[in-house]
Amino acid sequence: MCEGEPGGREVGVREGERLARVALARTFEPGDESGGRWLRAYGARGTVERIAAGDETLGGVKPARLAGLRERLLAARPERDLEAATACGARFVVPGDAEWPLQLDDLGDSRPIGLWVKGQSSLRIWALRSVAVVGSRACTPYGAHMAQTLGAGLAERGWVVVSGGAFGIDGAAHRGALCEGGATVAVLACGVDQVYPAGHKQLFARIAEQGLLLSELSPGSHPTRYRFIQRNRVIAALTRGTVVVEAALRSGALVTVRRAQRLGRHIMGVPGPVTSGLSAGVHQLLRGEGVLVADAADIVELVGEMGELAPERRGPVVARDLLAPLAARVLEALPARGTATAKDIARSAQTGVDAAVGRLYELQSLGFVERHGEGWQLTRQAVNPVCAGRKED
């Protein structure tokens, strides 16, 4: 099934591995460590061949489960899934691709088989400066206000806001980032061509234009309770740290925090009224390893000190000929001195505002530009080469 294309023409090894991973994404549920072990031992094509053959030497599963996996594999149609993804503007990113975020490898055998990504920008580059903001679906007005404020504040400081696209805290965090013209990523528990919850149809459309939608689940897949839980591990691993805004003692948001803690990420909480059951989980977190944060500045001060983030924020000046054509045009559209808005930059670069914002965040991660309020300007490292280049012109 994954060895060749229709008509019998052989495909390259890399394409064969990709098709095999598309098939395996239909075969395994997210986070299946048995599948992860087999992938590590045999590769994607080898795993497909062994499951298809009903190879009982595959360890860690009973014969009945192996038979179930084989049935799901034989029913998979990877070419059809890729066509469905292309039709909705999505792509399939796998380990080894330039866009694959290496921090997901921290999940070990439970890392995603691949990710379906919808949106124009690079997931890997955006994830370098990202923070998760999660919390209760049935949030209070206070919680919604705090989540939206944090989302807006992080976006204003050039950070990518990651959440789960759900009602309540998730949606408020996404909207806060979008309202500031910032970047946001929604990690879904369904296919990227599906809308769940249905009430977020317009929000998801806006995120796909200005940010990124991503999921482990194949096109057409619907959410389940288990998939929501496993989705949380991707949010935790993808980001530099996780902030919880309102969570009861039993809350999916706390699952994300526990995952983040095990992965060595920063965990943070926004305090609320001690009389509110929706703040009880956050307060329990703050009594343990969690750090209290009250605004985006608190978050950036903490998360910005992690590992290699500080030098990445300054970033090396990359030669212009290494930039993609649109990114080079956007960089050229910035003035040599002072700031310009994303709208003005888009006009000068002859592109749309959403496309310009996406390229500006990439240029920021590479050290060429920085954001100040509503404006963007060249960094100190970029000014001299840029000016010199214009004099030569």
N, C-alpha and C positions, 0 to 999 in steps of 0.2 A: 504493500500500500504506500510506503514512504520511500521506496527505492527508485521510483521513476515517475515521470510525468505521463499524462494520457498520451497514448500512441506509442508507448514503449521507449521514448527518448530518455536516456539516463541524465540525471541531474548531478551537480557537483556535490562533494561531501558536505560542504557547508550548508547548501540548500537542503540536502537530505536530512541533516541534523535538525534544521529549522522545521521542516515538515514533520519530522518525528516528534519534536517537542509540541507542535500544534496538536498532533494526535494524542500525545500523553496528557496534554491539558484537558482533554475530554475524558481521559481514562481515570485520572486521579483527582480526588478532592484536594483543595488547597491545603498545604502544610503536611501532606502525607509523607512521613519520614521513610517508610519502606520504599516508596518511589524515589525519594532522594538518594537513598543508599544505592539503589540499582543504577540510577543515573551516574553516580560517582564511580561505580565499579565498571559499568559496561558502556556508558555513553547513551545518548538518546536512541540512536538506531539499534544498538545492541539490546537495549531494554525493550524496544518495540518487538524485535524479532523473538526474544525469549518469551514475552507475554503471549504473543500471537501463537507460538508453538506450544503454549501451556507447559513451559519448562518448570518442573516441580523442584528443580535445584535452586530456584530463586528463594532466598531465605526470608524469614520474618512473616510469612502469611500462610494461612491454611489453604488446602486445596479448593475449598468452596469459594474463598475470597479470590484466589487466583483465577478461578473460572469466571467470576463476576467481572474482574478486571479485563479478562480476555474478551468477554462479550462487549464491554464498553469500547474497548480498543477497536474491535472489528466493525463496530457501528460508526466509528469516527470518520469524518470526511475532512481531512485537513485543508485540502484545496478549497472546499466550499467555505470553511471558516475564514480562510484568508480573503476570499472574494467578498464575504459579508463584511469583514473588517474594512477592506478597501472602499466598499460602497458607503460606509458611514464615516469615512475619513480617518480610520484608525490604522495602526501598524502593530506588528508583533515583535517585541524586543526580547532578546534572549541573552544569557551570559555569554560574554565574548564580543558582543556588539559594542560599538563605541558609546552608545547611549545607555548601556546597562549601568545602574548605580552600584558600585562595588560594595557599598556598605550593606547591601542586601545579602551578601555572602556570609555576613556574621550569623545568619540564621542557620547555617550548616545544612544538614540534610532536609530541613523544612523550608529552605528558600524556594521562591516561586520557580516553577518550570519555565515560565516566561511571563511577560506582561503585555497585555493589550493596552496601547497608549493612544489616546485621541487628543490632538492639539498640535500646535506648530512648533513648540520649543523643545529643547533637549532636556529630558528627564534627569540625566546624569548631572548636567550643569546646574539645573535648578535645585537638585537635592543637596548640593554642596552647602547651600545657605538656607536651610529649611527648618521650620519648627512645627510640631504637631499641636493643634489646639482641639481638644476633645471634651466631651461632657454629656450631660443628660439630654435625652430627646424632649422630655416633658419639663423643660427648664422654666425658671421664673423670669419675669421682666428684667430683674437685676442680672441674672445669668446671661440672658441674651445681650443686654447692654455691654457687659464686660467682655463677652466673646467678640462682639463686633468691634469694640474699642481696641482690643488686643490685635485682632486681625488687621485693622486699619493702621495701628501703630507699627506693627511689624512690617507691613508693606511699605509704609513711609520710610522706614529705615533700610529698605532694600532686602528684606527677608521674605522667603516664600512660605506661605501659610498652607499647611497640609491638614486635611481632616477627612471625615468619612462620608460627607454628602447627605447626612441624615437630617431630620427635623431637629429643631432646638439649637444646641450649642454649635454643632457642626455647620449648619446653614448660616448662622449668625457670623461665625468666623470667616467663612467663604465670602459672604457679602461685605464684611468689613474690608477685606483685602481688595475686592473688586471695586468698591466705591472709591478707594484711594488710587485706582489705576494700577494696582499691584498684581503680583503673581500668586496664584493659588492652585493647589492640586487636590482633587477629590479621588480618594481610593474607594472603589465601589465593591459591593458584595454581590454584584450581578454583572452581566456583560455590559461593555461600554456602549452598546447599541440599545440598551434598555434604560428605562427611567424608573428608579425606585428610591424614594417615594414618588408617586406620580405628581404630587404637588410641587416637586422641584424641577419640572420640565424646563421652565424658563431659566432657572438658576444653572442647570447642567448645560444648557445651550450657551449661556454666557461664559461659563467656565471653559467650555470647549473652544471658545473664541479667544479668550484672554489668558486662559490657563491650561491645565491638563486634566483629563479624566483617565484613570487607569484601573485595570482589574486583572486578576489572575484568570478569571473565568471566561470561557469562550463566548463569542457572540451568541445572543439568544438565551444565555443562562439566567436563571432567576435566583433570587436570594433565598437563603435558609438561615436558621439560627446558627448552625455550625459555620457557615460561610462568613457571617458577620464576625464571629469570634476569631476566625483565622485571618480575616481582613485586618484585624487590629495589629497583628504581628508585623505586617508590611508597613503600616503607619509608623510603628515604633522603630523599626530598623531603618527606614528610609530617612528619618529626620535626626537632627542634632540633639533634640530634646523634646519632651512632651509636657504640655501644660494642661491641667484638668480644671475646667470651670464648671462647677456644680456636678456632683455625682453622689448617689446614694451609696449605702454600704455594699449593696449588691448592684454593681453597675458594669456594663461593658467597657466604659471608659477606664475603669480601674484595671481591667485586663490589659489594656494598652500600656498603662503605666507599669504594671508588673513586667511585661515583656521588655519595655524600654530599660527598666532597672537591670534586668538580667543581661541585657546587651551592653551595659555600661554607659547608657545615655543619661543625660540630666533629666530629672523628674521634678516637676513644679506644680504648685496648686494655687488657685485664687481663693482666699478665704471668703466665707459668707456668714450669714447670721447663725449663731449657735442653736437657734430654735428651729432651723430649717433642716428637714430630713435630707434635702437635696445637697446640703453641704457636709453632711456627716462623713461621707466617704473621703472628701477632700481633707477635712480636718484630721481624720485618721492618718491619711497620707502625710500630712504636715507634722504630725507627732512622731513619725518615723524618719524615713530618708528624704522625704520631699522638701523642697525649698519654697518658701512663701514668696509669691510675686504679686505685685499690684498693678503693674503696667508693662508696656512693651520694653521700656528702658531697663526694667529689672531683668526681663528675659534675655535681652541682648547682652547685658553685662555678664550674665551667667553663661549662656550658651556660646557667646563669642570667644570665650577663653578655652573652648574645647580643642584639644589636639592641634591640628594644623589649620584651624579655621582662621586665626589671625593673619598669617602670611597669605592665605588664599584670598582674604578680603582685600589686601593691598594688591596682591596679584602681580606677576611679572608682566611686563609689556611685551605682547606677542606681535611678531612682525605682521604687517597688514596683509601680506600676500597669503597668510595662513587663514584669514577670515573668509567666511562664505560671502558671496557677492552682496546679499542684502545686508548682512551685518557690517560690511565695509561701507556701504552707502549710508547706513544709519550713523556710523561713527563719523563719516565725513560731514554729515549734516550738523554736527554739534559745533557751536562757535568756539574759536580759539580761546576766548575769555568769557567769563560769566556763565549763566545758566540759560537753558531753553526748555520749554515744556515738551511733553511727548507729542502733543498735537503739532507744534511747530516743527519738531524734528521729523515727524512723519510726512508733513507737507514738503519739506526740503528734500527728503529722501524719496519722495514720490511713491509712498506706500501707505497702507492703512495704519491707524493708531494702534490697533491690537498687535499687528505684526511688528511695529516699531517698538512697543513696550517689551515684547518677547525678546527682541534682539538687544534692547538696552540692558535687560537683566543678564543676558549672556555676556555682554561686553563688561558689565560690572564684575561678574565672576572671574573674568580674565584680566581684570585690573585696568581697563581702559577708561571707564567712566564711574561716576558716583552720583548718588541722588541726594538732593537737598530740598526737602519739602516737596513742592510741585515741580521743581526744576531738575534738570540733569546737566552735569558739566564734566569736562575732561579731567582725569586725575592728574596729579603733579607729574607722575611718571610718563603720562601720555602727551603732555603739553609740548615739550621741546621737540620730540620727533614729529608731531603733527605740524607744528609751526614750521619746522625746517622743511618738511615735505611740501608745504604750501608755498614757501619761498622759492623752492626749486621749480615748482610749477609756473 
